[in-house]
Each structure stands twice: as structure tokens, then as C-alpha cells.
Amino acid sequence: MSTTTVTLVSVIDEGLGNSTYLLDLGDGQAMVLDPERDLREVRAEAARRNLRIAYAVETHMHADFISGVRELGETEGATVLAPEVGPRGFTVTGMTDGDVVELGPFRLHALATPGHSPEHLSYLLHAGEQLLGVFTGGSLMVGTAGRTDLVSPDRTIPLARAQYHSLQRLMELPDETPVWPTHGAGSFCSSAAGGERVSTIGKERATNPLLQVDGEDAFVAALLASLGTFPDYFLRLAEVNHKGPVVLGDTLPELAALTTSDVWELVTEGAQVVDARPPADFAAGHIPGALSITLRPVFATWLGWLVDPDRPVVIVRGEDQNPEDIAWEAAKVGFDSLAGELGGGMAAWTGPVAAAAVQLLEAERCTTESPVTVLDIRRHGEFAAGHVPGARNIELGALAQNLIELPDGPVLVMCGHGERAMGAASILERSGRTDVRVLAGHPVDYAHVLGQELRVER
């Protein structure tokens, strides 16, 4: 029996932790599965292979990013295939369990796998009678499964039970079946951290911790125990994707240059300033009240988590930071129209108030004779894995709502490398705190200076 060659390209967003798949259908056409709104790399991969994107497929209603299926449907004429969820704000071919679509030499077979979301579908990819693999979206993932608490608290357990049965259904596939998930390492949609992004049914059957437990109740307990926090913007993006995000077309996101006067006028009218420069640059001088979110792969996540989507956003960036990258990162999580950027960067700041500064210190310089509150703003799981004895843990995403938990006096903020800690310092500064220091490094560095070991919580 002949074997069909599959040309499947994974386009990975390291920041959001997701994989978009580009499948060459032959005859100059391609299918794209679970695309994000920033389609630059997907389109580049298609262009390199002289492919037209003819189909855009979704496994579920995404909550962690703005979907790119409508963009592909309306700008490239792609047929959009997605789970049936009732009327949308754009044209979709609704798919339900058992539906089959012919895609050139391939056949896509929809398999209902609810859990991560109620409407979730996985897709079996066939060539003739040959099963080539399964796209599992946010259902079965490498070493884990998709979290089930993104719809509403009262649906979390019922969806966890549905997830159990969905994984059991997938386990009916042959061991050698390739597994192509959308969510992976770095995704807040994952119920646990992981490294590899693709797997096989057999490997997951043998090694996935959630498939080693005994029965549905044990699965639900294990899944719920693995859930950490997630950005609250997840609660609004699914509806944006349901209605249909604005089609950008040739109107690419951009950052208009603003004068100091423009920026200050916007700030006095309620705008937010997001400073995308590295922590050291922010520490040396920034617009008072600015929020530090360093431009790096997770920029979109923290922008969506910490910034009010209903207020204008002004960007401050470094000369070596690409404004197009910042604008696209913002568009991924629904910030379509940024107010602009401070033209010339902080070197051009001549506002009515002087630039502010914050102390960014190596561990050896952080010790002090006066009492200091050590604030670790990493996620609870990171904190439990090892932290400075006596440190307080308030996750960065919850800090603005829990400032009352911090006593008066000096605060030393730490995370893993300094970026999140600088973001926390900017929130503290904005709340009126004046003696804030940031550790330039990992908590272990500070503990060693004190002659201590990190404390582990089990």
C-alpha cells in the first residue's frame, strides 16, 4: 500500500505557546489550522511554497488570541471550517461530529472532543484509508490536556468530565497516530507545562499523567489540581472571535509618532503609557505612571492581562525595537488602534514632569540593614518550586488588585529574570510607592547572598 507524503509546517508562537499548522494540499493550495491574527509568518511559509491558502480551519473558539480565520476568509477567499456554534459575524462552514471535508488528496474528519470548550472538535487527517494524524487543538496535548475553566466556574467540572471522555475517545486511535495539538508549552490554555509540541497516541497513552489515573473522578481531580491562573482577557476574546474580529486587510497596525505634548495630553485624558523597553532602560528613566511590559515573546499576554482595553494606549520603545512587531503583538489580543508612540523615545521626553527612575540591582546590592518586604510576583507554581524564605507571593496579574496586602516601607521585587518584576515595580510606583527596588536576576541569587537556600513547598 502506498504512503502519502504529508508536508505539514508548524508555525509556533513561543509567547502564546501555540502552533498554527500549514498543510500543503497539492495543486498549489494549502490548509491552515488554528491561525492567529498575525499571519505574517504563515503567509510567508505559504509564499515560499507557492501555495494559496484555500482553507482556514478552527478546532475551537479561541480565548487566548484573536483568530485569523476571518482574515483569511475575507482577504484570501479561504473557506472557513469551524465548529458549529450558531450565527457568527462572518461566513463559516459549521462542522459537527462525523462531518467530512475533502481537501485535495486529503480528507478531514471532524471528531467531537468537548472539554477545553463545549464545541471543541479534533480533526482526523486521512489520505484514502490511511490515517495520517489527528489535530487535537486544546483537547489532548503533549503530557497534559486543555484546561476546562475558561467558560464559567459552573461549567469547569462538567467540562472536565467531558474532557475525560474526549481523551478516552482519542485513545481509541492506533498508537502510531501522530498528535498535532494547537496549545503547548507556554500556553495559558494548557493545564500544565510541557516541552514537546507534537506526540503520538501511543506516547501519550504511556506517559501523559492525566491518562495514568484510574477513572473519571481521578482524572477530574488531577486536571483541576493542575490549573493555574490565566489572563482575564481570555474572558472577552472568545466573544470577539464569535462575532468576528475586525478585518485588517491592507490596513496594517502601526504606531503614529506623538510629541511630548501629544502624549501628556492623552495621559491627562486617561490614556495609559506602556513602556516596551528592557528593564534596565525603564529603570534609568521613564514617563511617570508608565507600565513596564518588555517587548519579548510574551508581550501580547502581559499587555492583554495588565492593560485596560477601553482606554487609549501610548507606546514607548527603544530604537532597536520594531514598531510593527509591537503593533502586531497588540492586535493579537484585541488592541487594534494604539494611540501612537512617543516620537524619538525617552530621549525626546520634555514633559511637564521629569522622568522617573527605579532601582534595578544585582543581588549583592539588594541587601539592606533596614527591613524590606520581599515580593515575589511569579506564578504560584513557580513560587512553590523555590522561593526566598519570608517572601510574599502575589502574582503579577493580580498585583494591582491586592496592593493592600503589602506593608508600608521598602519593597524588593523579584521574578525569574527581571522583566515581570519591573512590570510589578511600575504598578507599585503608579500606586504611590516610592521605595521600590527590582532584583536583576533570579531569587536564588538573592538567597545565596543571604546565605540561604530557596524554600520549596510541596
Secondary structure, DSSP 4 states (H G I P E B T S, - for coil): -------EEEEEETTTTEEEEEEEEETTEEEEES-BS--HHHHHHHHHTT-EEEEEE-SS--SSS-BSHHHHHHHH-PEEEEE--S--SS--EEE-TT-EEEETTEEEEEEE--SSSTT-EEEEEEETTEEEEEEEETSEETTEEB-S-SS-GGGHHHHHHHHHHHHHHHTTS-TT-EEEESB-TT-TTBSS--S-S-EEHHHHHHH-GGGSSSSHHHHHHHHHHT-----TTHHHHHHHHHH-PPP-TT------EE-HHHHHHHHHTT-EEEE-S-HHHHHH-B-TT-EE---STTHHHHHHHHS-TTS-EEEE--TTS-HHHHHHHHHHTT-----EEETTGGGG---SSPPB--EEE-GGGT--SS--EEEE-S-HHHHHHSB-TT-EE--HHHHTT-GGGSPSS-EEEE-SSSHHHHHHHHHHHHTT---EEEESS-HHHHHHHTT---B---
